[in-house]
Amino acid sequence: MVKLIALYKKPDDIASFDKHYAEVHAPLVKKMPGLRKMEVSKITGSAIGETPNYLVCDMYFDSRDALDAALASASGRAAGKDLMSFAAKYVTLMYADVTSVEEIKSFGD
């Protein structure tokens, strides 16, 4: 399994960001083909003091090919265009291979 991680810094206008994210952006993302699960977490603190981060979204796909196909789809392009329209200066996108706790013995193989 692979996930696309969107990490957002604290926006200038939190209320406007939250409204757009919930009413426009998240529904666009949920339409992407092959999306297995989407988790959205608001960051409430940090073990090392104040954090500049505000929200993280984890989007799970069966494989990198499935993720790439989702991003290239009409839904994926619409979500990307919307993301850049309201959060370009706040967001960092990353890919990650998901390893379960049961598989941790072979981590890195």
C-alpha positions as CSV (number, residue, x, y, z in Angstrom):
1,M,0.0,0.0,0.0
2,V,1.1,3.6,-0.7
3,K,-0.2,6.8,0.6
4,L,-0.1,10.4,-0.5
5,I,0.5,12.7,2.5
6,A,-0.6,16.4,2.4
7,L,0.9,18.3,5.3
8,Y,-0.5,21.8,5.7
9,K,1.1,24.7,7.6
10,K,-1.2,26.9,9.7
11,P,-3.2,29.1,7.3
12,D,-3.6,32.8,7.6
13,D,-7.4,32.5,7.8
14,I,-8.2,29.2,9.6
15,A,-12.0,29.6,9.3
16,S,-11.9,30.2,5.6
17,F,-9.4,27.3,5.1
18,D,-11.5,24.9,7.1
19,K,-14.7,25.8,5.2
20,H,-13.1,25.4,1.8
21,Y,-11.3,22.2,2.8
22,A,-14.5,20.6,4.2
23,E,-17.0,21.8,1.6
24,V,-14.9,21.9,-1.6
25,H,-11.5,20.2,-1.4
26,A,-12.2,17.0,0.5
27,P,-15.2,16.1,-1.6
28,L,-13.0,16.5,-4.7
29,V,-10.3,14.2,-3.3
30,K,-12.9,11.6,-2.3
31,K,-13.8,11.2,-5.9
32,M,-10.3,10.1,-7.0
33,P,-10.4,6.6,-8.4
34,G,-8.6,3.9,-6.4
35,L,-8.7,5.9,-3.1
36,R,-9.0,3.2,-0.4
37,K,-9.0,5.4,2.7
38,M,-8.7,9.1,3.5
39,E,-7.7,10.3,7.0
40,V,-7.7,14.0,8.0
41,S,-6.1,15.0,11.2
42,K,-5.9,18.5,12.8
43,I,-2.6,18.9,14.6
44,T,-3.2,19.9,18.2
45,G,0.4,20.1,19.5
46,S,3.9,18.8,19.3
47,A,6.2,17.0,21.7
48,I,8.9,19.6,21.1
49,G,6.9,22.8,21.5
50,E,5.0,24.9,19.0
51,T,4.5,23.5,15.5
52,P,3.9,25.5,12.3
53,N,1.7,22.6,11.1
54,Y,-2.0,22.6,11.1
55,L,-3.5,19.6,9.3
56,V,-2.4,16.4,7.7
57,C,-4.3,14.3,5.2
58,D,-3.3,10.7,4.4
59,M,-4.8,9.2,1.2
60,Y,-4.2,5.5,0.8
61,F,-3.9,3.6,-2.5
62,D,-3.1,0.0,-3.4
63,S,0.1,0.9,-5.3
64,R,2.1,3.7,-6.7
65,D,0.6,3.0,-10.1
66,A,-2.9,3.3,-8.6
67,L,-1.9,6.6,-7.0
68,D,-0.4,7.9,-10.2
69,A,-3.5,6.9,-12.1
70,A,-5.7,8.7,-9.5
71,L,-3.6,11.9,-9.8
72,A,-3.8,11.8,-13.6
73,S,-7.6,11.3,-13.6
74,A,-10.1,14.1,-14.2
75,S,-10.9,13.9,-10.4
76,G,-7.2,14.0,-9.5
77,R,-6.5,17.0,-11.7
78,A,-9.6,18.9,-10.3
79,A,-8.4,18.2,-6.8
80,G,-4.9,19.4,-7.6
81,K,-6.1,22.5,-9.3
82,D,-8.3,23.3,-6.3
83,L,-5.4,22.6,-3.9
84,M,-3.2,25.1,-5.7
85,S,-6.0,27.7,-5.7
86,F,-6.4,27.8,-1.9
87,A,-3.4,26.2,-0.3
88,A,-0.4,26.3,-2.5
89,K,1.6,28.3,0.0
90,Y,0.6,26.0,2.9
91,V,0.9,22.5,1.6
92,T,3.7,19.9,1.2
93,L,2.9,16.7,-0.7
94,M,4.8,13.5,0.0
95,Y,4.5,9.8,-1.0
96,A,5.1,6.9,1.5
97,D,5.2,3.2,1.4
98,V,3.0,1.8,4.2
99,T,4.4,-1.0,6.4
100,S,2.2,-2.7,8.9
101,V,3.4,-3.4,12.4
102,E,3.4,-7.1,11.5
103,E,5.7,-6.4,8.6
104,I,8.2,-4.2,10.5
105,K,10.7,-7.0,10.8
106,S,11.3,-6.7,7.0
107,F,11.2,-2.9,7.0
108,G,13.6,-1.5,4.5
109,D,13.9,-4.7,2.5
